[in-house]
Amino acid sequence: MEDIKITIIDREGVSHQVIAPTDMNMNLMEVVRSYELAPEGTIGVCGGMAMCASCQCYVQSDHALPEMSDDEEAMLAEAFHVKDNSRLGCQIHIHEDLEGLQVRLAPES
């Protein structure tokens, strides 16, 4: 399998089912940017280094994700609008096991 389907709910509440490649080493933040689901300059501000929370999202499906790194945990500890299911999109790497993933983008801080 090379592509998976992911549902991303944008900041206006609109649901988008997108196709994400599993063979390009992309992360969720890059998928959001490639589909232009958030205004330019409002997501992935740090370039995917877990140094900002502009790509924060709420994972709404029951997918098993890798544990948070110390950097991701520290960033979310200082972010706004954090919930129990918050993750940084730049830290969710696209792979076959994420077929059907559903996330909602967190509001801009």
C-alpha positions as MATLAB code, in Angstrom:
seq = 'MEDIKITIIDREGVSHQVIAPTDMNMNLMEVVRSYELAPEGTIGVCGGMAMCASCQCYVQSDHALPEMSDDEEAMLAEAFHVKDNSRLGCQIHIHEDLEGLQVRLAPES';
ca = [
       0.000    0.000    0.000;
       1.401    3.386   -0.937;
      -1.454    5.744   -0.103;
      -3.813    5.917    2.856;
      -6.977    7.903    3.505;
      -6.993   10.368    6.385;
      -9.789   12.656    7.522;
      -8.663   16.131    8.566;
     -11.144   18.583   10.051;
      -9.879   22.105    9.433;
     -10.111   25.075   11.805;
     -13.490   26.070   10.351;
     -14.911   22.613   11.108;
     -14.919   21.415    7.480;
     -14.043   17.734    7.058;
     -11.599   16.781    4.292;
     -10.815   13.191    3.304;
      -7.316   13.268    1.848;
      -4.937   10.765    0.325;
      -1.541   10.619    2.021;
       1.449    8.774    0.554;
       3.240    6.312    2.824;
       6.367    6.145    0.677;
       7.535    9.770    0.979;
       8.431    9.963    4.696;
       5.851   12.724    5.231;
       4.289   13.766    8.507;
       0.736   14.938    9.164;
       1.721   18.621    9.235;
       3.200   18.288    5.737;
       0.007   16.625    4.494;
      -2.073   19.504    5.886;
       0.229   21.999    4.178;
       0.226   20.147    0.862;
      -3.584   20.193    0.757;
      -3.628   23.837    1.931;
      -6.046   23.039    4.772;
      -4.739   25.924    6.871;
      -3.720   29.417    5.750;
      -0.065   29.661    4.770;
       2.127   30.696    7.672;
      -0.276   29.335   10.301;
       0.857   25.712   10.432;
       4.346   24.248   10.592;
       5.911   27.575   11.480;
       9.045   25.882   12.873;
       9.345   23.577    9.870;
       8.416   20.418   11.745;
      11.009   20.536   14.510;
       8.520   20.311   17.439;
       9.529   23.850   18.433;
       6.122   25.482   18.053;
       2.581   24.230   18.429;
       1.183   25.624   15.182;
       0.482   22.087   13.922;
      -1.294   20.926   17.073;
      -4.202   18.630   16.310;
      -6.662   16.495   18.210;
      -6.529   12.804   17.322;
     -10.155   11.669   17.169;
      -9.692    8.058   16.053;
      -8.337    5.152   18.085;
      -5.077    4.700   16.205;
      -2.020    3.619   18.151;
       0.514    6.420   17.832;
       4.114    6.395   19.023;
       4.704    7.834   22.462;
       5.407   11.536   22.609;
       9.030   12.592   22.558;
      10.272   14.847   25.353;
      10.330   17.758   22.876;
       6.713   17.219   21.827;
       5.561   16.861   25.426;
       7.403   20.044   26.451;
       5.937   22.008   23.545;
       2.382   20.898   24.295;
       2.909   21.779   27.983;
       3.297   25.422   26.894;
       0.701   25.481   24.093;
      -2.830   26.860   24.131;
      -6.013   24.811   23.582;
      -4.317   21.549   24.669;
      -6.558   18.518   25.272;
      -5.889   14.933   26.323;
      -5.792   13.878   22.647;
      -3.490   16.702   21.488;
      -0.479   15.848   19.350;
       1.851   17.811   17.112;
       1.157   16.951   13.485;
       4.849   17.175   12.646;
       5.490   14.259   14.983;
       2.917   11.932   13.381;
       4.686   10.215   10.509;
       2.495    8.812    7.751;
       2.554    5.021    7.477;
       0.149    2.248    6.486;
      -1.142    1.685   10.044;
      -2.697    5.177   10.004;
      -5.300    4.248    7.363;
      -8.542    5.947    8.449;
      -6.878    8.342   10.915;
      -9.143   11.236   11.891;
      -7.799   14.485   13.309;
      -9.084   17.983   13.967;
      -6.735   20.958   13.696;
      -6.454   22.913   16.931;
      -7.400   26.613   16.849;
      -4.646   29.104   16.115;
      -2.998   30.394   19.273;
];
